[in-house]
Amino acid sequence: LTCLVARVAAAEWQQLPAIPDREGFAGSFAGEVGGALVVAGGANFPERRPWEGGTKRWYDRVFVLEAGAKAWREEGHLPVATGYGASVQLEEGLLLIGGGDAKASHAAVRLLRRDGQLRFESWPDLPLPLAMCSGARVGRTVYVAGGMDRPDAAAAQRVFLALNLDDRAAGWRRLDPWPGPERILATAGEVGGVFCLVSGARLVPGADGKVGREWLRDAYAFTPSGGWRRLADLPRVAV
C-alpha cells in the first residue's frame, strides 16, 4: 500500500514507505496519533479478486509510521476487525467512528490514544450502526453523515449526527440531513468553519435484482446558524 504526504507550503508530494502487506487495505482508519501516522483495520481480498470468486477479509492490524522513519511498524490491534468507518482527528487522539465487517455494521465509537502503547477509550455509540459513513470536526463538534446500517442494505442512510466534544455525556444528536439523496462513501471535511459533504454513492436496485451504486457529484455545506446550502456540483465523482 503506497502512502503519500503533501507538504502544503511547498506544494509538493513526498512518497512515504509502503505499508508492509502484499495487498494493502481498503477502508482503513487513518490519522495522526502522538506524532506518528497510524493506519488501522480495513479489508482486502488476500487470495483471489472478487470477480474471481475471492472472499473479502477484514483486519484488526494497526500500523504506525514515526516521523522520519523509513519503515512502518505493526503495533497492536483494534478491539475488533473492522473497516469503512470515519476517522476524525482530535487533540486527544484519533476518533474511530462506526465501520463494519461482512456480518454487520457497527455503532461503536472509540478514541485511539498512543502514549508508549495503543489505548482505546470508549466514547458514546452512534444511535445506529453505520459503515461507509463520512465524518469531520468543526470547532468543538464532530459531525457524521450517511452510511449504511447493515452490509446487505438496499438503501443508504440519510442521517446527520453531531457530538459536542464539551458534552460527550449527552451523546450524539440527530440533525436535519442535507437536502439531497442518501449516500455512502461521501467525502466530508471542514473548510473555514463549515462542514462540507461532497459526492459519494446512492444504493439503487439493479435490473438483476442486486443492489447497485449511483455515483453522485452534488455537494452541500452546513453551519449550525444557517443550516444546509447547496454548492456547485463537482466536475466528477470524488470518494
Residue, then its C-alpha position, 0 to 999 in steps of 0.5 A: l500500500t503506497c502512502l503519500v504526504a503533501r507538504v502544503a507550503a511547498a506544494e509538493w508530494q513526498q512518497l512515504p514507505a509502503i505499508p508492509d502487506r502484499e495487498g494493502f487495505a481498503g477502508s482503513f482508519a487513518g490519522e495522526v496519533g502522538g506524532a506518528l501516522v497510524v493506519a488501522g483495520g480495513a479489508n482486502f481480498p488476500e487470495r483471489r479478486p472478487w470477480e474471481g470468486g475471492t472472499k473479502r477479509w477484514y483486519d484488526r492490524v494497526f500500523v504506525l509510521e514515526a516521523g522520519a522513519k523509513a519503515w512502518r511498524e505493526e503495533g497492536h490491534l483494534p478491539v475488533a476487525t473492522g473497516y469503512g468507518a470515519s476517522v476524525q482527528l482530535e487533540e486527544g487522539l484519533l476518533l474511530i467512528g462506526g465501520g463494519d465487517a461482512k456480518a454487520s455494521h457497527a455503532a461503536v465509537r472509540l478514541l485511539r490514544r498512543d502514549g508508549q502503547l495503543r489505548f482505546e477509550s470508549w466514547p458514546d455509540l452512534p444511535l445506529p450502526l453505520a459503515m461507509c459513513s463520512g465524518a469531520r470536526v468543526g470547532r468543538t463538534v464532530y459531525v457524521a453523515g450517511g452510511m449504511d446500517r447493515p452490509d446487505a442494505a438496499a438503501a443508504q442512510r440519510v442521517f446527520l449526527a453531531l457530538n459536542l466534544d464539551d458534552r460527550a455525556a449527552g451523546w450524539r444528536r440527530l440533525d436535519p440531513w442535507p437536502g439531497p439523496e442518501r449516500i455512502l462513501a461521501t467525502a466530508g471535511e471542514v473548510g473555514g468553519v463549515f462542514c462540507l459533504v461532497s459526492g459519494a454513492r446512492l444504493v439503487p436496485g439493479a435490473d438483476g435484482k442486486v443492489g447497485r451504486e449511483w455515483l453522485r457529484d452534488a455537494y452541500a455545506f452546513t453551519p449550525s446558524g444557517g443550516w444546509r446550502r447547496l454548492a456547485d456540483l463537482p466536475r466528477v465523482a470524488v470518494 
